[in-house]
């Protein structure tokens, strides 16, 4: 699909805080930097404010200059409010009427509305969160709930996807939501590749806790990365908590506690997330039958894959493939139906004069998303 236009909606703020600059930069990094090798066209980004050109800031030496007015916000396919001024959140100041009205008009025109961190206050002021579940930075959720009782505020999750209205917690959770949007629009493979370029986890589900218990020390010697990598390489096997604990050299109880502390998820929930993410990649990059996708991802039968996929992704595997499946030249399967060990769109066995040897292993590797 064509990702469409994205408007970053900024409130004119002469005292822009560093966190506001950070969250604005997150949206710009994901949607504003073209990635022609991943998807072409990429998103068409515009930075909007009530009175452009407006240099929002400074924030300890930083400022953000807007390029478009609110009318350009109204016509965007996706509108992102990365934050609102600190005075709005902590001193109860009102948002500009023109800004709030533009948000309403954008929604009425069919735009997808997104808030990062305290941007939820703007969507709530526009009435777009009424009757909806919403996330915000956990430091501000109590004030959000008190000021807007019609909103079902959830202070424990990274982000909430309510279809056309999406909200995230603060700081890096905003990046998780932006990558989630790319995943929705362009598929798991594109989102995972972009995440690698940003050197972040490919997919943290929205229901993951905003903060995890750090009372369980995780030292370099006890790092969970090797066992998580091992599990991601063996998703087609019947992995259990006991087998992962054994691989990590820990008791089952210790492994359970450490993984949950590190990820905010139980080991089985983390493992299911890996299996589903890998199934998404296989559906996008191969033409394997659904039965084989379920086997390679470790979900057993095609019926089991369909059940979990529909529950967690929201569509059937077949519908997902129709939306995000690659063209034949980019598929990751060989003529005999085996997975191509060299990856989609590359020859399995290069000619003798290409200067490199065939891959030594055809092991399937799932996305590592700790």
Buried (B, 14 or more C-beta within 10 A) or exposed (E): EEBBBBBBBBBBBEEBBEBBBBBBBBBBBBBBEBBEEBBEEBBBBBBBBBEBEBBBBEBEEBEBEBBBBBEBBBBBBBBBBBBBBBEBBEEEEEBBEEBBEBBBBBBEEEBBBBBBBBBBBBBBBBBBBBEBBBBBBBBBBEBBBEBBEEBBBBBBBBBBBBEBBBBBBBBBBBBBBBBBBBBBBBBBBBBBBBBEEBEBBBBBBBBBBBEBEEEBEBEEEEEBEEBBBBBBBBBBEEBEBEBBBBBBEBEBEBBBBBBBBBBBBEBBBBBBBBBBBBBBBBBBBBBBEBEBBBBBBBBBEBEEBBEBBBEEBEEBBEBBBEBBBBEEEBBBBBEEEBBBBBEBBEEBEBEEEEEEEEBEEEEBEBBBBB
